[in-house]
Amino acid sequence: MQTRQGEPQSRGLYVAYVVCWLLGIGCLLSWNSMLTIEDYYSSLFPNYHPTRVLVLVYQPFALLTLTILAWNEARINTRLRILVGYCLFFLSSLLIPVLDLRTSGHGGIGHFLGICIASALFGVADAHVQGGMAGDLSYMRHEFLQSFFAGVAASGTITSILRIVTKAAFQASEDGLRKGALTFFFISTCFVLGCVLLYAFVFPHIEVIKYYRLEAASQGSKTVVADLAAGGLTLESLKQDLEFHKEVNRLSTFQLLMQNVDLAAALFLTYALTLSIFPGFLAEDTGMHKLGSWYAVILIAMFNVGDFLARYIPLIENMKLESRWGLLVAACSRFLFIPCFYFTAKYGAQGWMLLLCIFLGLSNGYLTVCILVTAPKGYKGPEQNSLGNLLVLSLLLGVFAGVTLDWLWLIGKGW
């Protein structure tokens, strides 16, 4: 494993990998929890298409918030931004079981509107955390970025496994579906609270993290001052040790976008395709099979497992795709999944659908990491931070396009 000159490899490098992974899990654990208990929401709100509606509510808030943050990232306190995001995740996660307990699990429009509000808050929190962490880690080691996004995918795998366990544990009991969902969400809420504490009190004190933030500060980054202060370095000591540079030669946000528009487009297309199928189509349009109510849960689990495993493939140097043209072609080629899923749902056996879900997840996870670690090269720390935010914005734009296109599967099926 190569290190940069002066990097304190033995002082927290592997701790940083683990912490980045855990923070990645916390980034989307709550949201994936909401998606994974779709069987409960489908029974609670059968006429509202909850799997599709909740995703559609989530995205505009995530997009609008991240657009504002990405455009102004050079002037934003990154530490405060990310802490606000994790705190929002915690409070929104807590709101879900509280609403269910308040209504005694009877559903209704009021309960559904409350769930929609929680979904919107998840979108705002995601924009704060995912964009902030991607920007922050982009000027550090690429392995940190990979570890964080592997954690994001791991959140889906963990929620799927937990959902299967809780569904099986409470299946024979009265009101078992509801009990399993509530247990599941309380576990997720506790984990997110742990991430708040982890980012606030552990992450800024890791030596290798402080090293990269000092390096970014020396290149003119103002977003890391609060992080360095939290790590025990005051602004006065920074002024003594570093020469702060004015942002005289920094590329603008628009210039960075133009130089990386192909990678942004590849990320957009990757997620537009993925979210046009997952989770709405898998939850509502794959028909009934031998697995019964377990079918959609298993399909979502297969996607999440494939997505998680694929994010480690680029760690093998010979298997990492770095060609910009190759990444764009690979992203476009994934649209062949649409006819494959359509005909498999209509004529195929459940085994073929499970296999397709695995490949959908594998391709999604692999391309995500390859694109994100390929882009922020050859730039200064502040520029890498800005580019990381722009790429996550492209990702969320793709998600929004995907969840909108997902409604096309309902054409001809009625409402």
VOPAGU-2260 file (C-alpha; in pm, 1 decimal, decimal comma):
REM VOPAGU-2260
SITE   aa  ch    i         X         Y         Z
SITE  MET   A    0       0,0       0,0       0,0
SITE  GLN   A    1     154,5     326,4    -111,5
SITE  THR   A    2     160,9     636,0     106,5
SITE  ARG   A    3     233,0     997,3      29,4
SITE  GLN   A    4     556,0    1149,8     146,6
SITE  GLY   A    5     521,2    1250,2     511,6
SITE  GLU   A    6     195,4    1061,3     562,7
SITE  PRO   A    7     180,8     900,5     908,8
SITE  GLN   A    8      80,6     555,6     780,3
SITE  SER   A    9     114,0     383,5    1116,6
SITE  ARG   A   10     -82,8     649,8    1302,4
SITE  GLY   A   11    -447,1     574,6    1245,5
SITE  LEU   A   12    -458,2     469,2     881,2
SITE  TYR   A   13    -656,3     150,1     939,0
SITE  VAL   A   14    -865,5     313,4    1210,0
SITE  ALA   A   15    -959,2     574,8     948,5
SITE  TYR   A   16   -1066,9     300,5     705,5
SITE  VAL   A   17   -1297,6     147,5     966,1
SITE  VAL   A   18   -1440,6     481,8    1079,8
SITE  CYS   A   19   -1506,0     589,8     718,0
SITE  TRP   A   20   -1684,9     258,4     660,3
SITE  LEU   A   21   -1901,4     298,7     970,2
SITE  LEU   A   22   -1985,2     659,2     878,1
SITE  GLY   A   23   -2081,7     538,1     530,6
SITE  ILE   A   24   -2322,4     288,6     686,4
SITE  GLY   A   25   -2475,5     562,3     898,6
SITE  CYS   A   26   -2515,8     786,5     593,8
SITE  LEU   A   27   -2793,7     577,7     439,4
SITE  LEU   A   28   -2887,0     323,4     705,9
SITE  SER   A   29   -3205,0     508,7     803,6
SITE  TRP   A   30   -3314,4     562,4     444,7
SITE  ASN   A   31   -3241,3     201,8     349,5
SITE  SER   A   32   -3435,4      95,6     657,6
SITE  MET   A   33   -3740,5     278,3     524,3
SITE  LEU   A   34   -3701,9     112,0     184,0
SITE  THR   A   35   -3641,1    -233,6     327,6
SITE  ILE   A   36   -3961,8    -242,2     535,3
SITE  GLU   A   37   -4162,5    -182,6     217,7
SITE  ASP   A   38   -4362,3    -500,1     287,0
SITE  TYR   A   39   -4495,1    -338,7     605,9
SITE  TYR   A   40   -4572,2      -5,5     439,0
SITE  SER   A   41   -4735,4    -178,9     142,9
SITE  SER   A   42   -4976,7    -351,2     381,2
SITE  LEU   A   43   -5028,1     -34,0     588,6
SITE  PHE   A   44   -5082,6     202,4     291,9
SITE  PRO   A   45   -5198,1     -25,1       6,7
SITE  ASN   A   46   -5341,8     257,8    -206,0
SITE  TYR   A   47   -5055,9     508,0    -182,1
SITE  HIS   A   48   -4767,9     325,6    -360,9
SITE  PRO   A   49   -4540,4     396,9     -60,9
SITE  THR   A   50   -4222,7     252,3    -213,6
SITE  ARG   A   51   -4245,0     488,5    -509,2
SITE  VAL   A   52   -4395,1     792,3    -333,4
SITE  LEU   A   53   -4144,7     800,8     -47,0
SITE  VAL   A   54   -3850,5     790,9    -286,3
SITE  LEU   A   55   -4007,7    1063,7    -498,6
SITE  VAL   A   56   -4058,3    1284,2    -189,9
SITE  TYR   A   57   -3701,2    1224,1     -74,3
SITE  GLN   A   58   -3525,2    1330,6    -392,7
SITE  PRO   A   59   -3631,7    1697,1    -449,3
SITE  PHE   A   60   -3524,1    1789,0     -96,6
SITE  ALA   A   61   -3192,5    1607,9    -136,1
SITE  LEU   A   62   -3128,4    1771,8    -474,1
SITE  LEU   A   63   -3220,7    2126,2    -375,7
SITE  THR   A   64   -3019,2    2110,0     -53,9
SITE  LEU   A   65   -2711,1    1961,1    -218,5
SITE  THR   A   66   -2724,8    2209,9    -507,6
SITE  ILE   A   67   -2710,6    2498,3    -259,1
SITE  LEU   A   68   -2437,6    2333,0     -53,2
SITE  ALA   A   69   -2226,4    2231,9    -353,5
SITE  TRP   A   70   -2238,7    2580,7    -501,4
SITE  ASN   A   71   -2127,2    2737,5    -173,2
SITE  GLU   A   72   -1905,9    2457,9     -38,6
SITE  ALA   A   73   -1590,3    2674,5     -23,7
SITE  ARG   A   74   -1751,9    2893,6     243,4
SITE  ILE   A   75   -1925,6    2623,0     444,7
SITE  ASN   A   76   -1807,2    2478,2     775,1
SITE  THR   A   77   -1778,9    2112,9     669,2
SITE  ARG   A   78   -1774,9    1980,9    1024,4
SITE  LEU   A   79   -2097,6    2159,9    1117,6
SITE  ARG   A   80   -2256,8    2055,2     788,2
SITE  ILE   A   81   -2190,4    1684,3     842,4
SITE  LEU   A   82   -2288,7    1691,2    1209,6
SITE  VAL   A   83   -2618,6    1858,8    1119,8
SITE  GLY   A   84   -2676,7    1585,8     861,8
SITE  TYR   A   85   -2616,7    1297,3    1102,0
SITE  CYS   A   86   -2832,7    1462,3    1368,7
SITE  LEU   A   87   -3113,7    1500,2    1114,1
SITE  PHE   A   88   -3079,0    1132,1    1024,7
SITE  PHE   A   89   -3113,3    1042,9    1393,0
SITE  LEU   A   90   -3418,0    1261,9    1458,4
SITE  SER   A   91   -3593,3    1149,6    1138,9
SITE  SER   A   92   -3521,4     784,5    1220,3
SITE  LEU   A   93   -3671,0     832,6    1565,3
SITE  LEU   A   94   -3980,4     995,0    1412,7
SITE  ILE   A   95   -4072,5     677,8    1217,7
SITE  PRO   A   96   -4138,4     442,3    1513,9
SITE  VAL   A   97   -4284,4     727,9    1720,2
SITE  LEU   A   98   -4545,4     791,4    1449,6
SITE  ASP   A   99   -4624,9     421,9    1429,3
SITE  LEU   A  100   -4666,0     392,1    1805,6
SITE  ARG   A  101   -4875,0     710,3    1815,6
SITE  THR   A  102   -5120,8     570,3    1558,3
SITE  SER   A  103   -5102,9     212,8    1696,6
SITE  GLY   A  104   -5007,4      92,1    1350,4
SITE  HIS   A  105   -5344,8     176,0    1195,0
SITE  GLY   A  106   -5210,6     377,8     903,2
SITE  GLY   A  107   -5424,9     651,8     755,3
SITE  ILE   A  108   -5343,5     965,8     561,5
SITE  GLY   A  109   -5203,9    1148,8     865,5
SITE  HIS   A  110   -4958,7     869,4     939,4
SITE  PHE   A  111   -4857,5     853,6     572,9
SITE  LEU   A  112   -4798,1    1230,5     556,4
SITE  GLY   A  113   -4578,4    1201,6     866,5
SITE  ILE   A  114   -4374,7     929,9     694,9
SITE  CYS   A  115   -4341,2    1157,0     390,7
SITE  ILE   A  116   -4207,6    1438,1     613,2
SITE  ALA   A  117   -3950,5    1198,0     757,5
SITE  SER   A  118   -3855,5    1099,5     401,9
SITE  ALA   A  119   -3802,4    1465,8     308,7
SITE  LEU   A  120   -3581,4    1513,1     615,3
SITE  PHE   A  121   -3379,5    1208,6     511,0
SITE  GLY   A  122   -3318,7    1382,3     177,5
SITE  VAL   A  123   -3193,8    1699,6     347,1
SITE  ALA   A  124   -2970,2    1493,4     578,3
SITE  ASP   A  125   -2829,4    1291,0     287,7
SITE  ALA   A  126   -2729,6    1609,9     104,1
SITE  HIS   A  127   -2545,0    1733,0     411,3
SITE  VAL   A  128   -2364,3    1407,8     487,2
SITE  GLN   A  129   -2297,9    1233,4     157,4
SITE  GLY   A  130   -2187,6    1544,8     -29,8
SITE  GLY   A  131   -1986,3    1670,8     267,6
SITE  MET   A  132   -1807,0    1340,2     327,0
SITE  ALA   A  133   -1738,0    1284,5     -42,6
SITE  GLY   A  134   -1584,7    1630,1     -71,7
SITE  ASP   A  135   -1389,7    1592,5     252,0
SITE  LEU   A  136   -1245,3    1251,6     160,4
SITE  SER   A  137   -1170,4    1342,2    -202,7
SITE  TYR   A  138    -850,4    1527,3    -106,3
SITE  MET   A  139    -737,5    1238,6     115,2
SITE  ARG   A  140    -659,3     879,9      18,7
SITE  HIS   A  141    -883,1     726,7    -246,1
SITE  GLU   A  142    -914,6     422,9     -18,8
SITE  PHE   A  143   -1097,3     641,5     235,1
SITE  LEU   A  144   -1348,0     742,9     -32,0
SITE  GLN   A  145   -1388,2     379,5    -137,2
SITE  SER   A  146   -1433,6     272,1     223,9
SITE  PHE   A  147   -1702,3     535,0     285,2
SITE  PHE   A  148   -1903,7     439,4     -24,2
SITE  ALA   A  149   -1855,9      70,8      54,7
SITE  GLY   A  150   -2016,1     154,6     388,6
SITE  VAL   A  151   -2302,6     327,3     207,8
SITE  ALA   A  152   -2362,9       2,0      17,2
SITE  ALA   A  153   -2312,4    -203,5     334,2
SITE  SER   A  154   -2603,1     -14,3     490,2
SITE  GLY   A  155   -2831,1    -168,8     228,6
SITE  THR   A  156   -2692,9    -516,3     291,4
SITE  ILE   A  157   -2720,0    -479,1     668,9
SITE  THR   A  158   -3077,8    -354,1     650,2
SITE  SER   A  159   -3172,1    -642,7     421,4
SITE  ILE   A  160   -3020,0    -899,4     658,3
SITE  LEU   A  161   -3180,9    -735,8     962,4
SITE  ARG   A  162   -3515,2    -724,5     783,3
SITE  ILE   A  163   -3498,8   -1094,2     698,4
SITE  VAL   A  164   -3406,5   -1177,5    1060,3
SITE  THR   A  165   -3680,6    -961,5    1214,6
SITE  LYS   A  166   -3939,7   -1078,0     962,7
SITE  ALA   A  167   -3857,8   -1440,9    1040,7
SITE  ALA   A  168   -3843,6   -1382,1    1417,7
SITE  PHE   A  169   -4187,8   -1223,1    1438,2
SITE  GLN   A  170   -4358,3   -1408,2    1154,8
SITE  ALA   A  171   -4551,9   -1644,8    1382,1
SITE  SER   A  172   -4657,8   -1379,9    1633,2
SITE  GLU   A  173   -4967,3   -1163,6    1623,7
SITE  ASP   A  174   -4901,8    -837,9    1438,3
SITE  GLY   A  175   -4557,2    -980,2    1357,6
SITE  LEU   A  176   -4497,3    -761,8    1050,1
SITE  ARG   A  177   -4534,7    -444,4    1255,4
SITE  LYS   A  178   -4326,9    -570,5    1548,2
SITE  GLY   A  179   -4045,0    -668,9    1315,0
SITE  ALA   A  180   -4047,3    -330,3    1141,2
SITE  LEU   A  181   -4043,1    -138,3    1472,3
SITE  THR   A  182   -3758,3    -347,3    1612,9
SITE  PHE   A  183   -3572,3    -297,1    1290,4
SITE  PHE   A  184   -3607,0      81,7    1299,6
SITE  PHE   A  185   -3509,7     115,1    1665,8
SITE  ILE   A  186   -3183,5     -68,5    1587,7
SITE  SER   A  187   -3116,7     167,3    1295,4
SITE  THR   A  188   -3186,7     474,0    1511,2
SITE  CYS   A  189   -2936,7     362,9    1776,3
SITE  PHE   A  190   -2668,1     302,9    1513,0
SITE  VAL   A  191   -2713,1     649,6    1361,4
SITE  LEU   A  192   -2678,4     804,2    1707,7
SITE  GLY   A  193   -2347,2     618,0    1733,6
SITE  CYS   A  194   -2237,0     777,3    1403,9
SITE  VAL   A  195   -2309,9    1125,2    1542,6
SITE  LEU   A  196   -2075,4    1054,3    1833,3
SITE  LEU   A  197   -1817,4     884,7    1610,2
SITE  TYR   A  198   -1789,3    1179,9    1372,9
SITE  ALA   A  199   -1797,3    1438,3    1651,3
SITE  PHE   A  200   -1542,1    1285,8    1889,1
SITE  VAL   A  201   -1334,4    1020,3    1707,7
SITE  PHE   A  202   -1291,0    1109,5    1340,1
SITE  PRO   A  203   -1122,5    1452,8    1385,0
SITE  HIS   A  204    -862,2    1308,5    1624,0
SITE  ILE   A  205    -727,9    1041,1    1385,1
SITE  GLU   A  206    -370,9    1144,6    1299,4
SITE  VAL   A  207    -384,6    1061,9     929,3
SITE  ILE   A  208    -708,7    1261,5     893,6
SITE  LYS   A  209    -545,4    1561,8    1062,4
SITE  TYR   A  210    -248,4    1523,9     824,5
SITE  TYR   A  211    -463,6    1554,7     512,2
SITE  ARG   A  212    -664,5    1840,1     656,6
SITE  LEU   A  213    -346,0    2028,4     734,3
SITE  GLU   A  214    -236,2    1967,4     376,1
SITE  ALA   A  215    -568,9    2097,5     244,4
SITE  ALA   A  216    -541,8    2403,8     470,1
SITE  SER   A  217    -196,1    2476,4     330,4
SITE  GLN   A  218    -352,1    2481,6     -17,6
SITE  GLY   A  219    -606,9    2743,3      83,4
SITE  SER   A  220    -901,1    2535,3     205,3
SITE  LYS   A  221   -1107,5    2721,8     463,7
SITE  THR   A  222   -1360,6    2442,5     515,4
SITE  VAL   A  223   -1127,6    2234,3     732,7
SITE  VAL   A  224   -1046,5    2491,2    1003,9
SITE  ALA   A  225   -1328,3    2375,3    1235,2
SITE  ASP   A  226   -1228,1    2011,4    1181,7
SITE  LEU   A  227    -867,4    2085,9    1272,8
SITE  ALA   A  228    -976,5    2280,8    1578,4
SITE  ALA   A  229   -1188,1    1981,4    1685,6
SITE  GLY   A  230    -877,0    1767,7    1643,7
SITE  GLY   A  231    -684,7    1982,5    1891,1
SITE  LEU   A  232    -527,8    2236,4    1655,4
SITE  THR   A  233    -627,8    2598,9    1710,4
SITE  LEU   A  234    -643,3    2863,1    1439,5
SITE  GLU   A  235    -346,3    3038,2    1601,4
SITE  SER   A  236    -128,7    2728,4    1578,3
SITE  LEU   A  237    -232,1    2680,1    1216,7
SITE  LYS   A  238    -122,5    3031,6    1131,4
SITE  GLN   A  239     215,0    2961,5    1285,3
SITE  ASP   A  240     268,2    2633,9    1101,4
SITE  LEU   A  241     100,9    2695,5     765,6
SITE  GLU   A  242      91,0    2962,1     502,1
SITE  PHE   A  243    -268,5    3013,8     405,0
SITE  HIS   A  244    -303,2    3079,3      34,5
SITE  LYS   A  245    -574,1    3288,8    -118,9
SITE  GLU   A  246    -785,6    3109,3    -373,9
SITE  VAL   A  247    -623,7    3292,2    -664,7
SITE  ASN   A  248    -573,6    3004,2    -905,3
SITE  ARG   A  249    -858,5    2782,0    -797,3
SITE  LEU   A  250   -1086,4    2653,1   -1072,0
SITE  SER   A  251   -1446,5    2760,9   -1045,7
SITE  THR   A  252   -1726,3    2512,6    -981,5
SITE  PHE   A  253   -1836,6    2545,8   -1344,5
SITE  GLN   A  254   -1483,8    2484,6   -1476,6
SITE  LEU   A  255   -1452,3    2172,0   -1262,3
SITE  LEU   A  256   -1784,8    2046,1   -1393,8
SITE  MET   A  257   -1684,2    2105,1   -1756,3
SITE  GLN   A  258   -1354,5    1920,6   -1708,6
SITE  ASN   A  259   -1535,7    1621,8   -1558,7
SITE  VAL   A  260   -1870,3    1631,0   -1738,8
SITE  ASP   A  261   -1814,8    1280,9   -1883,0
SITE  LEU   A  262   -1770,6    1128,4   -1538,0
SITE  ALA   A  263   -2065,9    1325,1   -1401,6
SITE  ALA   A  264   -2276,3    1194,7   -1692,9
SITE  ALA   A  265   -2162,3     836,5   -1628,5
SITE  LEU   A  266   -2261,7     863,4   -1262,5
SITE  PHE   A  267   -2595,5    1020,4   -1357,6
SITE  LEU   A  268   -2675,6     740,9   -1606,2
SITE  THR   A  269   -2568,3     470,6   -1362,1
SITE  TYR   A  270   -2813,1     582,1   -1095,1
SITE  ALA   A  271   -3090,5     679,6   -1335,2
SITE  LEU   A  272   -3098,2     319,5   -1456,1
SITE  THR   A  273   -3061,1     163,6   -1112,7
SITE  LEU   A  274   -3339,4     365,7    -949,3
SITE  SER   A  275   -3574,5     312,3   -1242,5
SITE  ILE   A  276   -3576,9     -53,5   -1132,6
SITE  PHE   A  277   -3482,6     -52,1    -764,1
SITE  PRO   A  278   -3677,9     -54,0    -537,4
SITE  GLY   A  279   -4016,6      35,2    -693,6
SITE  PHE   A  280   -4024,3    -217,6    -978,5
SITE  LEU   A  281   -3883,1    -494,0    -759,3
SITE  ALA   A  282   -4137,9    -427,4    -485,2
SITE  GLU   A  283   -4453,5    -393,4    -694,9
SITE  ASP   A  284   -4411,3    -527,2   -1047,9
SITE  THR   A  285   -4241,0    -865,9   -1029,0
SITE  GLY   A  286   -4557,0   -1067,3    -966,2
SITE  MET   A  287   -4619,3   -1343,5    -710,9
SITE  HIS   A  288   -4391,7   -1646,3    -685,4
SITE  LYS   A  289   -4322,0   -1935,6    -451,7
SITE  LEU   A  290   -4148,0   -1704,4    -205,7
SITE  GLY   A  291   -4473,0   -1511,5    -151,8
SITE  SER   A  292   -4430,2   -1207,4      74,6
SITE  TRP   A  293   -4059,9   -1286,2     100,5
SITE  TYR   A  294   -4003,8   -1235,3    -272,2
SITE  ALA   A  295   -3956,1    -856,2    -280,8
SITE  VAL   A  296   -3749,7    -867,5      41,1
SITE  ILE   A  297   -3512,6   -1125,7    -110,0
SITE  LEU   A  298   -3486,4    -936,5    -441,9
SITE  ILE   A  299   -3386,7    -616,2    -262,0
SITE  ALA   A  300   -3139,1    -813,4     -50,1
SITE  MET   A  301   -2976,4    -961,8    -361,3
SITE  PHE   A  302   -2928,4    -616,2    -511,1
SITE  ASN   A  303   -2781,1    -481,2    -187,4
SITE  VAL   A  304   -2537,6    -771,5    -148,3
SITE  GLY   A  305   -2417,1    -733,7    -508,2
SITE  ASP   A  306   -2380,8    -356,6    -469,1
SITE  PHE   A  307   -2180,3    -399,7    -147,7
SITE  LEU   A  308   -1940,8    -666,9    -278,2
SITE  ALA   A  309   -1872,6    -481,8    -604,1
SITE  ARG   A  310   -1745,3    -173,6    -422,6
SITE  TYR   A  311   -1439,0    -371,1    -314,0
SITE  ILE   A  312   -1347,1    -491,3    -663,3
SITE  PRO   A  313   -1167,8    -163,5    -757,8
SITE  LEU   A  314    -925,8    -224,9    -469,1
SITE  ILE   A  315    -770,8    -487,3    -699,2
SITE  GLU   A  316    -559,8    -261,4    -919,2
SITE  ASN   A  317    -591,2    -472,9   -1235,3
SITE  MET   A  318    -970,1    -478,2   -1207,5
SITE  LYS   A  319   -1021,0    -102,9   -1163,6
SITE  LEU   A  320   -1165,6      70,7   -1470,6
SITE  GLU   A  321   -1011,4     417,4   -1503,7
SITE  SER   A  322   -1078,5     493,6   -1870,4
SITE  ARG   A  323   -1325,8     783,2   -1885,4
SITE  TRP   A  324   -1461,3     662,6   -2216,9
SITE  GLY   A  325   -1488,9     307,1   -2083,6
SITE  LEU   A  326   -1682,1     424,5   -1775,8
SITE  LEU   A  327   -1929,6     620,7   -1988,8
SITE  VAL   A  328   -1984,0     326,7   -2227,5
SITE  ALA   A  329   -2031,4      88,7   -1933,0
SITE  ALA   A  330   -2290,2     320,6   -1778,4
SITE  CYS   A  331   -2483,4     343,7   -2106,1
SITE  SER   A  332   -2470,8     -33,0   -2163,1
SITE  ARG   A  333   -2657,4     -93,0   -1835,8
SITE  PHE   A  334   -2980,7      24,6   -1999,8
SITE  LEU   A  335   -2999,4    -325,8   -2145,9
SITE  PHE   A  336   -3120,9    -425,3   -1801,1
SITE  ILE   A  337   -3460,1    -266,7   -1876,4
SITE  PRO   A  338   -3577,8    -524,1   -2136,7
SITE  CYS   A  339   -3411,4    -799,7   -1933,2
SITE  PHE   A  340   -3612,9    -714,8   -1622,3
SITE  TYR   A  341   -3932,9    -659,5   -1819,1
SITE  PHE   A  342   -3929,0    -997,7   -1992,6
SITE  THR   A  343   -3802,7   -1182,2   -1686,1
SITE  ALA   A  344   -4084,9   -1039,9   -1473,1
SITE  LYS   A  345   -4336,3   -1137,5   -1740,3
SITE  TYR   A  346   -4209,5   -1478,7   -1845,9
SITE  GLY   A  347   -3911,0   -1583,5   -1632,4
SITE  ALA   A  348   -3874,9   -1788,8   -1317,0
SITE  GLN   A  349   -3782,6   -1628,2    -985,6
SITE  GLY   A  350   -3427,4   -1763,4   -1004,5
SITE  TRP   A  351   -3354,9   -1553,1   -1313,2
SITE  MET   A  352   -3492,4   -1242,8   -1141,4
SITE  LEU   A  353   -3268,2   -1304,0    -840,6
SITE  LEU   A  354   -2967,8   -1334,9   -1073,3
SITE  LEU   A  355   -3057,6   -1011,7   -1252,8
SITE  CYS   A  356   -3081,4    -827,7    -919,9
SITE  ILE   A  357   -2733,3    -944,8    -824,4
SITE  PHE   A  358   -2588,7    -821,5   -1154,7
SITE  LEU   A  359   -2774,2    -491,0   -1123,9
SITE  GLY   A  360   -2615,9    -440,6    -781,7
SITE  LEU   A  361   -2268,9    -554,0    -892,6
SITE  SER   A  362   -2259,0    -313,1   -1186,3
SITE  ASN   A  363   -2396,9     -26,2    -977,6
SITE  GLY   A  364   -2143,3     -63,3    -697,0
SITE  TYR   A  365   -1845,6    -118,3    -926,2
SITE  LEU   A  366   -1912,1     184,3   -1146,7
SITE  THR   A  367   -1987,3     408,7    -847,3
SITE  VAL   A  368   -1647,1     352,3    -687,1
SITE  CYS   A  369   -1452,6     357,7   -1017,2
SITE  ILE   A  370   -1602,9     693,7   -1115,6
SITE  LEU   A  371   -1563,0     857,0    -775,0
SITE  VAL   A  372   -1198,2     757,1    -729,0
SITE  THR   A  373   -1102,7     838,8   -1089,9
SITE  ALA   A  374   -1227,8    1198,6   -1094,7
SITE  PRO   A  375   -1048,4    1389,4    -813,8
SITE  LYS   A  376    -694,9    1355,0    -954,2
SITE  GLY   A  377    -457,6    1636,7   -1039,8
SITE  TYR   A  378    -641,1    1902,0    -840,1
SITE  LYS   A  379    -568,7    2099,1    -525,0
SITE  GLY   A  380    -746,6    2011,7    -200,2
SITE  PRO   A  381   -1021,3    2277,7    -226,2
SITE  GLU   A  382   -1088,7    2178,5    -588,8
SITE  GLN   A  383   -1110,5    1810,5    -497,1
SITE  ASN   A  384   -1358,9    1898,0    -224,5
SITE  SER   A  385   -1573,3    2090,6    -471,3
SITE  LEU   A  386   -1552,5    1814,3    -731,1
SITE  GLY   A  387   -1659,1    1553,6    -475,0
SITE  ASN   A  388   -1971,8    1759,3    -404,1
SITE  LEU   A  389   -2045,2    1794,0    -776,0
SITE  LEU   A  390   -2017,6    1420,6    -835,2
SITE  VAL   A  391   -2256,2    1342,5    -550,1
SITE  LEU   A  392   -2492,9    1601,7    -697,1
SITE  SER   A  393   -2475,3    1415,5   -1030,8
SITE  LEU   A  394   -2547,4    1092,7    -843,7
SITE  LEU   A  395   -2857,1    1241,6    -679,6
SITE  LEU   A  396   -2974,3    1386,8   -1010,1
SITE  GLY   A  397   -2951,7    1035,1   -1150,2
SITE  VAL   A  398   -3147,0     898,7    -854,5
SITE  PHE   A  399   -3417,4    1161,1    -907,6
SITE  ALA   A  400   -3439,7    1079,8   -1279,4
SITE  GLY   A  401   -3455,8     709,3   -1195,4
SITE  VAL   A  402   -3736,3     732,2    -941,4
SITE  THR   A  403   -3932,9     948,3   -1184,0
SITE  LEU   A  404   -3884,7     700,6   -1469,9
SITE  ASP   A  405   -3981,1     418,0   -1234,2
SITE  TRP   A  406   -4343,8     533,8   -1256,5
SITE  LEU   A  407   -4346,4     440,3   -1625,9
SITE  TRP   A  408   -4367,4      73,7   -1522,5
SITE  LEU   A  409   -4724,5     147,7   -1404,5
SITE  ILE   A  410   -4847,3     252,2   -1750,3
SITE  GLY   A  411   -5137,6      30,3   -1849,3
SITE  LYS   A  412   -5173,9    -119,0   -1499,1
SITE  GLY   A  413   -5411,1     137,2   -1352,7
SITE  TRP   A  414   -5375,4     308,2   -1014,3
